[in-house]
Amino acid sequence: MMKRLVMCVSCLVFTLCLAIPIEGNAAPSEDEVNAYLKEIGWTKEDLQRYLSFYEVKLENFQDISHLKEELGTPINEKNLHDMLERYELTKEELEILLSKVGEKVQDYTFLEDLELAVDFYLTHEEEIARAEDFFVSMGFKEKEAHQIFEHILSLPKDVLADELARLEGKLKEEPTSVDQIFTLWTEFMEAFQVDANLHVNDSDETKVSQQELMQPGWLEGKEVHLDLYSNDGTHLASTVMDEKAVSPTYVKKTGTELVHLGKVGVKMSDELYQNRMPETAPMTK
């Protein structure tokens, strides 16, 4: 499936190019597109979703050759082997590298996407490893780690960067009250644009209110399940909380790791995804 999940700033010339009428064929024919999609194992919905990330339509491509050129080189055994040799990696080492952010080789369709990802992950290996350690410490599964990264990459990076800087400043001191702790958690959820569903793991999955959590000792001996959702209702991840969730030290430490995770996402947006934007894309957010 597609990996270019963030629309990044494009050059003005791309917008101007879209404004110039194209002589002859204004877009690839439906038969050509269908044949190509069959070749790469995509559906029309896959292509539509892929292009929509860049606010691009099929009509923006001159012909099927232009579309193929911009999408990239489909991965096959030979070019994957050649890429591994260039990076001096084995297939197993590549899988391990990608798994740190919940990915696998099969998630990639085009070689250029995979090459840029590998280059980024190797260059920022320590930062990626730290993010992986955080996911493990929170009890997130590999698929959930992937979904969280995808969600972070879908956020407006400049807004997120500003929010992370603000929250980082607030974390210089530990919160001194339960009110401050919940204010911090709320601000982190707002910064990452996620909603939380708290419930006790009983037959009715009884919801837990913030007022209950704020009661001294209420969490002691209990396990509260936390489900995280994007603002559009997509489930991202689940974990279990205990009394340490309202510990000032835990909140400061976890908050620091969340800031780091967000910064990795901003770097991925800046250094990775903008380099693979199709050269037909208009200016984006």
C-alpha positions in Angstrom: 0.0 0.0 0.0 1.0 3.6 -0.4 3.5 5.1 1.9 3.5 8.8 0.9 1.0 9.8 3.6 1.7 13.5 4.1 1.2 16.4 1.7 4.2 18.6 1.9 5.0 22.1 0.6 5.6 22.1 -3.2 7.3 24.5 -5.5 5.2 27.3 -7.2 6.2 26.1 -10.6 4.2 22.9 -10.1 1.1 25.0 -9.6 1.8 27.1 -12.6 2.3 23.9 -14.7 -1.2 22.8 -13.8 -2.6 26.1 -15.0 -1.2 25.6 -18.5 -3.4 23.6 -20.8 -1.9 20.4 -22.1 -2.2 19.8 -25.8 -3.4 16.5 -27.0 -4.1 13.9 -24.3 -5.0 15.6 -21.0 -4.9 12.4 -19.0 -4.1 8.7 -19.3 -7.0 6.6 -20.8 -9.1 4.4 -18.6 -7.9 1.3 -20.3 -4.2 2.3 -19.9 -4.8 3.1 -16.2 -6.6 -0.2 -15.6 -3.8 -2.2 -17.3 -1.2 -0.4 -15.2 -3.1 -0.9 -11.9 -3.4 -4.7 -12.7 0.4 -4.7 -13.3 1.2 -3.2 -9.9 -1.6 -4.9 -8.0 -3.6 -1.8 -7.1 -7.2 -1.0 -7.3 -8.7 2.3 -8.6 -9.4 3.2 -5.0 -5.7 2.7 -4.1 -4.6 5.0 -6.8 -7.3 7.6 -6.0 -6.3 7.5 -2.3 -2.6 7.8 -3.2 -3.1 10.8 -5.5 -5.5 12.5 -3.1 -2.7 12.9 -0.5 -1.1 15.3 -2.9 -4.4 16.9 -4.0 -3.6 15.6 -7.5 -6.0 14.0 -10.0 -5.4 11.8 -13.0 -6.2 14.7 -15.3 -3.0 16.4 -14.0 -0.9 13.7 -15.8 -0.3 14.1 -19.5 -0.4 10.4 -20.4 0.3 7.0 -18.9 4.0 7.4 -19.2 3.9 10.6 -17.2 1.9 8.8 -14.5 4.3 5.9 -14.3 7.3 8.2 -14.2 5.9 10.1 -11.2 4.6 7.1 -9.3 8.0 5.4 -9.5 9.5 2.0 -10.2 7.5 -1.0 -9.0 9.5 -3.2 -6.6 10.7 -6.6 -7.9 13.1 -9.2 -6.7 16.0 -7.9 -8.8 15.8 -4.2 -7.9 15.1 -5.0 -4.3 18.3 -7.2 -4.3 20.3 -4.4 -5.9 19.0 -1.9 -3.3 20.0 -4.2 -0.4 23.5 -4.5 -1.9 23.8 -0.7 -2.1 22.8 -0.3 1.5 24.8 -3.4 2.6 21.7 -4.9 4.2 20.3 -8.4 4.2 16.5 -8.9 3.7 16.2 -9.8 7.3 18.0 -6.6 8.4 15.7 -4.6 6.2 12.6 -6.1 7.7 14.0 -5.4 11.2 14.7 -1.8 10.3 11.2 -1.3 8.9 9.6 -3.0 11.9 10.8 -0.3 14.2 8.0 1.9 12.9 5.6 -0.9 12.3 6.3 -1.3 8.6 7.3 -4.2 6.3 8.6 -4.4 2.8 5.2 -5.5 1.5 3.8 -2.1 2.5 5.8 -0.5 -0.3 4.9 -0.6 -4.0 7.6 1.7 -5.4 11.3 1.3 -5.1 11.9 5.1 -4.7 9.6 5.2 -1.6 11.4 2.3 -0.1 14.9 3.7 -0.8 14.0 7.0 0.8 12.5 5.3 3.8 15.6 3.1 4.3 17.9 6.1 3.9 15.9 8.1 6.5 15.7 5.2 9.0 19.4 4.5 8.8 20.3 8.2 9.1 18.0 8.6 12.1 18.5 5.1 13.5 18.9 6.1 17.2 15.8 8.3 17.1 13.8 5.6 15.4 15.0 3.0 18.0 14.0 5.4 20.8 10.5 5.7 19.3 10.4 1.9 19.1 11.4 1.5 22.7 8.5 3.9 23.7 6.0 1.9 21.7 7.1 -1.3 23.5 7.0 0.4 26.9 3.4 1.5 26.2 2.4 -2.0 25.2 1.5 -1.1 21.6 1.6 -3.8 19.0 3.6 -3.4 15.8 0.5 -2.6 13.7 -0.5 0.0 16.3 2.9 1.6 16.1 2.5 1.9 12.3 -1.0 3.4 12.7 0.3 6.0 15.2 3.1 7.0 12.9 0.7 7.2 9.9 -1.6 9.4 12.0 1.2 11.7 13.1 2.3 12.1 9.5 -1.2 13.2 8.5 -1.1 16.2 10.9 -0.1 19.7 9.7 3.6 19.5 10.6 4.1 23.2 11.3 1.2 23.3 13.8 2.4 20.1 15.4 6.0 21.4 15.7 4.8 24.6 17.5 2.6 22.5 19.9 5.5 20.2 20.6 7.8 23.1 21.4 5.1 24.6 23.8 4.6 21.2 25.5 8.3 20.6 25.8 8.6 23.9 27.7 5.8 22.9 30.1 7.6 19.6 30.8 10.7 21.3 32.2 9.0 21.0 35.6 7.0 18.1 36.9 3.2 18.7 37.4 2.5 19.1 41.1 -1.2 18.3 41.2 -3.7 15.9 39.7 -5.3 18.8 37.9 -2.0 19.7 36.2 -1.4 16.1 35.3 -4.8 15.8 33.5 -4.3 19.2 31.9 -1.1 17.9 30.4 -2.6 14.7 29.1 -5.4 16.7 27.6 -3.0 19.1 25.8 -1.0 16.2 24.4 -4.2 14.6 23.0 -5.2 17.9 21.5 -1.7 18.4 20.0 -1.8 14.9 18.4 -5.4 15.2 17.5 -6.5 12.0 19.2 -9.5 11.1 21.4 -9.3 8.7 24.4 -11.8 6.2 25.6 -11.1 4.9 29.1 -13.0 1.9 30.4 -12.6 -0.9 33.0 -12.2 -4.3 31.4 -15.4 -5.8 32.7 -18.3 -7.4 30.9 -19.9 -4.0 30.2 -16.6 -2.2 29.5 -17.7 0.5 32.0 -16.4 3.9 31.0 -14.2 5.7 33.4 -14.5 9.5 33.9 -11.7 11.9 34.6 -13.4 12.7 37.9 -13.0 9.1 39.0 -9.3 9.0 37.9 -8.6 12.2 39.8 -9.9 10.7 43.1 -6.8 9.9 45.3 -6.2 6.2 45.3 -9.0 5.3 42.9 -6.6 3.7 40.4 -4.8 1.6 43.0 -5.1 -2.0 42.2 -7.2 -1.3 39.0 -6.4 -1.7 35.3 -8.0 0.9 33.1 -8.0 0.2 29.4 -7.1 3.2 27.1 -8.3 3.2 23.5 -6.9 5.9 21.3 -8.8 7.2 18.2 -8.1 9.8 15.6 -10.6 12.6 15.4 -12.4 10.9 12.6 -13.0 7.8 14.8 -10.3 5.6 13.4 -8.9 3.3 16.1 -5.2 3.8 16.5 -4.0 1.8 19.5 -4.9 0.4 22.9 -3.0 0.0 26.2 -3.6 -0.6 29.9 -3.1 2.1 32.5 -2.5 1.7 36.3 -1.9 4.1 39.1 1.4 5.3 37.7 -0.5 7.1 34.9 -1.2 9.9 37.4 2.4 9.9 38.8 4.1 13.3 38.1 7.4 11.5 37.3 5.6 9.1 34.9 3.8 11.9 33.2 6.9 14.0 32.7 8.9 11.0 31.3 6.1 9.8 29.0 5.4 13.4 27.9 9.1 13.8 27.0 8.9 10.6 24.8 5.7 11.8 23.2 7.5 15.1 22.2 10.4 13.0 20.8 7.9 10.8 18.8 6.2 13.9 17.4 9.6 15.4 16.4 10.5 12.2 14.6 7.2 12.5 12.7 8.0 16.1 11.7 11.4 15.1 10.5 9.9 12.3 8.4 7.5 14.8 6.9 10.3 17.3 6.2 13.1 15.0 5.0 11.3 11.9 3.7 7.9 12.5 2.2 8.3 15.8 0.5 11.1 14.3 -1.6 8.6 11.9 -3.2 5.8 14.3 -4.1 4.7 13.9 -7.7 5.7 16.8 -10.0 2.2 17.6 -10.8 1.1 18.6 -7.3 -0.3 22.0 -6.5 0.8 23.9 -3.4 -0.4 22.1 -0.3 -0.6 22.8 3.4 
